């Protein structure tokens, strides 16, 4: 593969505070193994979750911080879903509706929105082509389809901007 995407977080953060050093070490080891295969490691922070629906993930911000630090330390591109979806945090019900049905796993709209962001970052940080049109994920598509960005849903423009990755 040319690029290997790494999102190691959910299960790690459930293990608790004492597991953070092991998480950091494992993340660095995975990056080195990927680089030895001449592929580009690509870190992806988790998208935001609803802490009410997923209380066991209360430690997630600490693991996001570790992932960002390792990305800087190892000079690895990192798609920061955590920061990107931050504007939706004030609207947990809408966030759950737009990204995830259970507050943890992405629904169809969430997968499409995350894919758009990932493709944009790959194009910028890894100098790869824009595959949105190839995968019918283009935000330029004016015809209604399941791949279209979600409707406004009465959210402020800052929150909806997260869905408008171009």
Number of C-alpha atoms within 10 A of each C-alpha: 8 11 15 14 16 16 15 19 20 15 11 17 22 15 14 14 12 9 13 16 11 11 19 15 11 13 20 16 12 14 22 14 12 19 14 10 10 12 14 18 24 22 22 22 24 22 20 23 25 19 15 11 13 12 11 15 21 15 17 23 16 12 22 22 13 19 25 19 13 19 21 12 10 13 10 17 20 23 26 19 18 17 14 19 21 16 17 22 15 11 15 17 14 16 23 23 18 22 27 21 15 14 20 19 14 20 17 15 19 22 15 23 24 22 17 24 21 21 19 21 20 20 14 13 13 16 10 14 11 17 16 18 11 8 12 15 19 19 17 13 13 9 8 8 9 12 18 19 24 17 10 12 10 9 16 12 10 11 21 18 15 18 25 14 18 12
